[in-house]
Amino acid sequence: MQKLYKSDVSAAIHETAEGLYEHGIIDEKSMHEFDESCLMSSPLEEKDVINHCIADEDKP
């Protein structure tokens, strides 16, 4: 399943955290915290982000 990130910055942060986790630098609890803060948790949240992006495009 493809991961859906909240933003490009969230994607970069999460991918870095994954590398740290894979090398044992951060623990599972910390990785879950990165999951919660960087990944979209529901289709509704994804819809909100999409609507926000569309609204930003409409601004002059």
Summary of the structure (lengths in Angstrom):
residues: 60
radius of gyration: 13.9
end to end distance: 36.2
largest distance: 46.6
contacts: 129
relative contact order: 0.16
helix: 70%
strand: 3%
